[in-house]
Each structure stands twice: as structure tokens, then as C-alpha cells.
Amino acid sequence: NVDFHARFLSKHLEHSCMQQNAALSCFPDLTFTAWCNSHLRKAGTQIENIEEDFRDGLKLMLLLEVISGERLPKPERGKMRVHKINNVNKALDFIASKGVKLVSIGAEEIVDGNAKMTLGMIWTIILRFAIQDISVEETSAKEGLLLWCQRKTAPYKNVNVQNFHISWKDGLAFNALIHRHRPELIDYDKLRKDDPVTNLNNAFEVAERYLDIPKMLDAEGEFMTYVSCFYHAFSGAQKAETAANRICKVLAVNQENEHLMEDYEKLASDLLEWIRRTIPWLENRAPEKTMTEMQQKLEDFRDYRRVHKPPKVQEKCQLEINFNTLQTKLRLSNRPAFMPSEGRMVSDINGAWHKLEGAEKGYEEWLLNEIRRLERLDHLAEKFRQKAAIHESWTDGKEAMLTQKDYETATLSEIKALLKKHEAFESDLAAHQDRVEQIAAIAQELNELDYYDSPSVNARCQKICEQWDALGSLTQSRRESLERTEKQLESIDELYLEYAKRAAPFNNWMEGAMEDLQDMFIVHNIEEIQGLITAHDQFKSTLPEANKERESIQAIQAEVQKIAQYNGIKLAGNNPYTTITPQSIDKKWEKVQQLVPQRDQALQEELARQQSNDHLRRQFANQANMIGPWIQNKMEEIGRISIEMNGTLEDQLTHLRQYEQSIIEYKPNIDQLEGDHQLIQEALIFDNKYTAYTMEHLRVGWEQLLTTIARTINEIENQILTRDAKGISQEQLHEYRTSFNHFDKDHSGVLHAEEFKACLISLGYDVENNKQGDAEFARIMGIVDPNNSGAVTFQAFIDFMSRETTDTDTADQVIASFKILAGDKNYITAEELRRELPPDQAEYCIARMAPYTGPDAVPGALDYMSFSTALYGEKQIKGRGREKDLAQKACPYICKVE
């Protein structure tokens, strides 16, 4: 372009004087003078007459320094002609050094004030330093400037830029250029095509006031030089706008990622807090005192499983999905991996969840055992009270009887009667020994099972034992007293004695029978109740023999009456050897007869209840035996779907979502099974021989099924995200998945090192067993397996393949954009950021940029270099002399990726 313009200028300057005059007559002194002053003002000076003010070469050299940004040789300050010629020659030599040939222009003509030569020189400078830099799509400078004007004014009505003459005469094109870049300065719709002078003057005044473009010409002048000033004024703004847009795009990605990170942190914190609150509740094994309180605990646990836990299972699954999606977005935007706060990693959440499930598993078992224990305790306590009441009733008055002194005044027959009666009492006492031992054993068992009312039970048992010991001592003492007087007494009536001896054990048998018939029972299955029914039937079979014994005992009493009547003996009263009367025997026998059918009814009712329980077991088992295999089958089908890869990723995603919907629609079967399970628990059924599946097992399987299908869908979504972001075609992704699955022999979802090497070889990578191949394979493994786990996931494999074939944005690109906004400085100011970026993103940068401390720093300077490298992670900060805390300030969620 430089050579072209030099030849172009030389050609025109070598033409005839007429041609030269025609070329330069297009550019009046006013245009060139204004153009020169627009640059000289930057150095604090200006010219009045273009032919006179450049004659000494001083301002000419200053003009060239301003527009080129370079230093010229030191000028000579003398007023002699030779000094002036030397200064102009220095200027002309500088122009020539820029590749421009000056034809027919010499220092003497400039020093002499030759107007045409001076104007020709200025036109050369304009071509080189104002117009030549304008190049659009490799066209010449003039053509490039014209094309730029056409593109910028294309949307405006009444504007059709075809040249630098007539197309600008009505002034609309100038106003359109200003409005396109600074719409707030021009009300374009109010301009009229038929008022060119007003239009031109409006554009010139706005350009001079707001854009620092001097008013180089009037409404009748030539426009090319003037238009070039607009190009230079707005091209810098365009470059800054492009740089600002690039930075905004990068910052938007960062802000979105930070928002996702904050959402993850909050959701993880809430879930962990819920787990933290729930585990102590599940680990609390403090038993309640009553069945009602324990059953309420069981009901609370059921509410937890049905109502409170399922949403948390979904939250945990969604948290893992969000984490995986976030990591994928970070990888796709070339950002460092997200490292959650300490204690909030996915592994931490899984660990806490594992502890929760461990506490939960033991809690339900403990509740059922406690209910069983309390049920046993209630049964034992009632049994203790019954036996204690019977024993206390029997012992009532016995101490008074044993301590009376009736034998001191008794006759021989009376004392013998007293002795026999005492022997019968001892027999009765011995018969009650078993009951006392049973009472003590029950009390001991209540203590061992930690019965809440053990103190009162122990006190009552202690009283019974102490009373029993006292009765034993009193019995022994009375026997000794009776035996001392035995020699003075006659034999006692054998019939009374026989009656007493036979009546006492029979009476005790009846009391035991009544006690057994009224005894409480607890069973858990049909076999146990049938055992009780069999035992009861066996008892009933002994009743005829017992009735014979009763009739024999009653016959003894009848014989006594018969003998007394026959011999005319008047009986003094009841049998002196026993307090058991025939009437009491008959009354107790009638009681036994009444209790037998009542026992029959109670046993039959319990049998019906156990049959109902067995129906509940079968009902639950039938459902569980269908649901369990169904869940297992679905898990296997999901595995096959993720491996077979039928159709595109979108087809697979659609298929999986339909599959997920079919699984969700199966939920009523789970709910029905939960209802059956609750009925079983309410019936206190603790085992089920008809199925190997427990509700706990099926719950876990159902939750795993929901989690697996959600994770599989998320994997496909991430693959689509990776494919679209990285520009991977459907065919490439299919090829990668096919190769990966081929070597994933165990369907584990990962490839071990040797399997991965074979996969790479199948895709054309030179990683065979030689020095070069081993080095290449080590490089690749360092990328796909940075933690040296020895296993490569499909996502890591896809990321590697996409990085191998596509470009990514880099920290250097962002640094270059900031450098443009900063005007090529090594730092940027808050004012510049607020001017070039949207408010929220400007403040985002200001808050995170560290102060710039370089040797060229000024107050308020900010370090955009360390900020940009921090956006892409610590590993890209190379040779910039910044510490890790700067990276952390720029992006607080950045972690070191090992």
C-alpha cells in the first residue's frame, strides 16, 4: 500500500503543471491548514499561513513527530537559510524513510515558500499518515476509506456514498457517520436533503465540539481528508468496543459460573445441615416407658421415610447433577475445576448420607425390638400382679392363724385335730412355694428387662418373700408346740384327715387351673397359637379324671355325715383339719367349668388374628416378589441403553426421559407396597417367610433406580453440551463412544490404562510400546487422569478429544482486550473500566482487580494481567510476578488443579 501510494503521488506530481494544479486545486489552503493544526494543537502550537510557517522546518518536523509518534533528529535553531534547509531536509528524509518517494519537491522550494510544492508535500504526508493506514479487505487507501463509509452509512435513507465529491455535498453522509457511532449527538430524522448547507454546518460543528475534528473546509470544499479524520476518530472506538465485548463475554461466563457455584454451596449446606440434625435423632436410643410412646416413635419414623426423606433423596441426586453440569461448563469454557468449600464436596455429602442411612437402618430395628420388649414387659408385669394378688389373698390371715394359742386349752381330740390341720396347712404351704418362686422369677426378669416400674415391683416382691419367710418360721414354731402336746391327744378322725389331705392338693390344682385358664398369652404366628390350642385341648382331656377325684373327695365328706348320723354323733362344726369345704370345692369347680369355654373363645380369636396376619404377609410378599425383580430388570435395562447408543444423543435422551417417565409412573406400586408394609407393622408382624425382600431393601433399590436414570440422563446432557460447545459432530461422538464401549469390557464406565491405550490406537494415536509412544501416552494420561487413579472416564476422554481438535479462549486473548481498553498501558483505571464496560461488569472487575505495582504505576492503577490469568486458573499464571492471593481475589472459587 505504501509503494502504491508513493507511485500514485509521484505519477501525479510528474504530470504537467496543469495536471498538478488541477490535482492540488481540489485541496484549498484552508483544508490543509486545518488538518495540520488539528495535530499541532496536541503539541501546544499551530500555523497561520501554510506557505510561511513551514519555511524554517521547525513546525514541519514537530508535525511529523506528532502524527508518527517518533522522534526526529534535533532541529537547528539558527535563522540562516542553511539552517532552514537542513531542517526541511531532515523532515523530507524522514518522509522518504517511510517508503514515500518525493518527486520534484526539494528543501529549497519549501524554504522559499513555494505554495504548490508545500501543498504537494502536505498532501504526501496526509496520504502516508492519515489515509494510507485505512485498509478494508486489502483495497487501496482511498478505496478502503470509501468502502468503510459505504458500510457505516448503508442503513440511512437519502445517503448513497459513491465517491468523495458529490456523495457528500448534501451533508447527510457526514451526519449519518456521526449518528452511527454517537447517536446522542445527532437527530438524524430532522435533517432535510434539500438543505445541504445546514446539514454540513451541523456536522462540522458537532465534529469539532465533541469529536475533536477541526472544521477543515466550508460547504463547498473537498471531503476526502476530512472524512479520513472521521475514520480515525471512530476506528479506535470500534476496536475498543470489540475488546469490551470480548471481555464482557468472558466475564459473563465467569459470573454465571460463580452463581452456579453459590447455588451449589447453599444447596449442599442445607442438605448437610438437615443430615446433621437428623442423624442424632436416628441415633437416639433412649427407650420410652410405655408402648404408646414407642409406637408414636415408630409412627414418626414412618413419616420420616414417607414424607421427609424422599425430597432429600431428590435434592442429593440433583446436587450431584448440578455439580457435574457445572464442571462440564467450566471445562468447556477453559476454566479451572470447581472446588466446593471444605466439607461440602460431593464425597462429603455421600459420606454424610452413608452415615444417615447407617443410623436409619439400626433405628427401625431398635424401635421394633423396643416395642417387642415393652410388650413382653407389660405381659410379665400383669402376670406378676395376678400371681402376687393370688398369693397375697392366700396369705391373708395366715400369720394370725399360726400365732394363736388355742392348743393350750384344747382337749386331746382337739389338739390332734389341730396337729392334723397344721399338717394340712404345711402341705398347702409347700404347694404355694412354686408360686412364690414364680413371682420372684418374674420380678427378676422385669429388672433385667429394665421395666420402668421396677421399684414398686421389687418392693412388692420383697414384701411377699419376707412374709413367706415369716410364715415358714411361724409354721415351724407352731408344729413344735403341737408336737410337745401330741402325747396327750388321741387319734383324729381318719375320714376328716383323708378329706383334708385329698382336698388340699385338689383345691390347689383347681386354683392353678383357674390361674392358667386366665393367664395372658402373646404369640406371633399361627404355629404358636396352634400350640396353645393343643395344650388347652390336652388340659380339657384331664377334666373327667379330675371330676372323679372331686366326687371321691365329696364322698369322704358324705361318709363322715353318714357315720355321724348312724352313730348319733353331733358334729361340732366343719372339718377341723382343713378350711376347704365341699361347697368351696364345688364353687371352684364351677368356676373352672366356666373358664374353659372362655379360654376356647380367646384362643380362637387369636387364631383368627394370626390367620389375618398371615394373609398380610402373603399380600406383601406377592407384591414384593414382583417389584424386586422389576427394579433389578430396570437397572439392567438402563445399563444396556447407556451402552448400546441407538440413534443420536438427542434420540437417546428422548428415550431415557420416556423411560424415566415409565419408571415414575410405576411409583403407585411402591406406594401400595408401603401401605401393605404399614399394615404389617401396625399388626406387630416381625417376620415374613414368604419373601426374601424387605421394605428397606426395596426402598433402597427404588431410590437407586431413580438416581441411576437421573445420572444417566445427565451424562447424555453433558455429552450434548460438550459436543455442541466443542463443535464435535454426531459422527465423531458416535465413533468415540463406540471405541470407548468396545474396550469397556466389564461395563464399568471407565477404561484402565491398557484398555485406554488400545482405544487410542484404534483412533490412530501413536502410543505403541516404544520410547516415543510411551512418552505420548504418558502425556495423554496426564491430561485425562490428573489424579493418577489409573482409570479414565468417558467424559475425560471426550474432553481430551475435543481439546485435540478445537480451539479455546485463553487468558492472553483477554489480556489483549484489556490492553486495548487501557490504551496500550500495562494497567487500567476504574474510570476506564466504567467508561468501556456495562456497569455491573465494570464493578465486578474493579472489586476483584489487584492494585498495579509496576514501575509505570499511577494512583488508582489496576492490574488487569493478573486478573485475566486468574480467570483461567493458577496454572496459566507464568512469569507475571503475582502471588496466589491475587488469583483468589479475582475469582474466589478458583482451586488448584493437580
C-alpha angles and dihedrals in degrees: 000000000000093000091045093054092044091053090044092053094042091050092054095043091050092056123096121295089255092056091045092050090049092051096048096039087072089067111059121203089253092063095048094042092051091047093051093046091051087065101033090056087068087064093046099256143080143188131247102190118029095206095047105036095056095048096095091047094229099108090036090059090044090051091053092049092051097048096040099038089224133115119247125206114284110278124235114247100202122115095223119114092243090058091052093048091049091051093049090047089054089054093047091047089053091051090049090050087063090063098263119131113215109210120196092350115119135172092247093060090051093047089048091054097246101178098202093047091046092050090047090053092049090049089052090052091048091050092049102040106024109029106022093066089061107094125155120181091345096295123140120279096260093042090046092053090048092050091049090053092048093052095047095047098038095102094053124096120236091019121113112158110199102146144355095265125047095016090068100040096096092051094230093112091056091049091047091053091052094044092049091059103024107024092170091067099056133047094205097178091064095058121102127212092217093060103065097157092056091045094050095045090048091053093045094050094046091047092050096044101042107017101039091237109142121230095254100171143017126240092282099050138105115273113201098089091044092050090051088061089057090051092053092044094053104031090069090052090050091053091048090048091052091049091047091050091052091050092046090053092052093045092048089056090049094048092048091050091049089051090052090048091052090049090051092048092051095045091046091048092050093047093047090047090052090049090047091053094043101048095064089051091052092043093051105109098173104136123224123232100236139044091239092058093047092047088053088054089052090050090050089052091051090052088051092053095043103035114015106036103047094065089049090052087054091046091052092050092046090049091056090047092050091048092051092046091049092050090050091051091048091051092047092051091047091247127142119265118272115253111193122218117284111288095017101087118126086248090054091052091047090049092051090046090051090054089048092053091046091054090043094052094054093041097065092046090050092050093052092046091049092050089049090049093049090048089053091046093051090050093049093045092053090046090050092051093049095049092042091051092049092048094046089050090052094048093048107119095002095114091052090049093050094048099050119111099217092129092068093072099027125117122239092266091045093050091049088049089051090050093050090046089052091051089053089050091052089052089050090046092053090049089056093052091087092054092051090050090048091051091051092047092051091049090050091051091049089054092049091050090051096243109196094226094046094126093063091043091051092047092051092045091049091052091050092049094047090048090048091053090048091051090051092052093045091048091053092047094050092048090053090051093049093047091054089062097035094101088062096055133078128230116286124238106282093213093057089046094050090047092051094048094048096039095054099059091038090051089048090049091053091049089050091047092051089047092050092045090054095040115124118239136196125196135171104200145023093262093059095049091046088054090055091048090051091050090049091051089052090052091051090053089062094055097087091055090046090051090055089053090050091051090049091052091047088049090059091056089046089052090053091054092046094052092046092051092044093051095037092244117160110216115223095216142293126353105296093213100059143021091216107109127195087244093056090049092052091045093052091045090054088050091053090050090053095047095052097070090040088056089047090055094047092050092048091050090051089048089055090049092051090048088053089050090051089053089053090051092052092045092053093043094052091055095040092050089057099040096047096058090039091058091046091049092050092050090053092046092052088053091052093047092053090051103040095058097199111187129344125329088259089053090050091048091050090048092049093048090050088048090049090051091052089052092049089050087058089063095096088066089056090047091050090051090050088054091051089048091052091051089053092051093046087053088052092239108164104179140034120197093184098072140030091209120097125197088244091055093050093045091054091046092050092049091048090050093053091045093048095051090046092050092047091052090048090052091054091046090052090049089053090047090050093046094050096041095046097040094241112162123232089246092053093048090048090050092050093048093046092051092045094049092046092062095036090089097166093044090234094140093242136080122223119223098271092043090050091049090054089049091053092048089053088056094051102264117147099230100129122142101284135096095270094042093048091051092050092047091049089052093051093046089052087059101042097035108032092161094055093235091147092235131097122206123213091245091055089048092051092047090053094049091048092050089050093055107030139054124243134200116261141202089248090061091053091046090052090051093050089048090058092051089048093053093248092305121139089235138038132215131227090243091057092048092050091048097050104033135054111268099254094047093043091054090045090058095042092052093051105035116100120225113272112242103181123129090261094052121137129192110290094016114155127207106235093170097065089041092054095047090047089058088065099042138268095284092070094055100101126162095344097116094232126136127229093257090067090057090048091051092051093049116010094194097056114119131185110266109213 
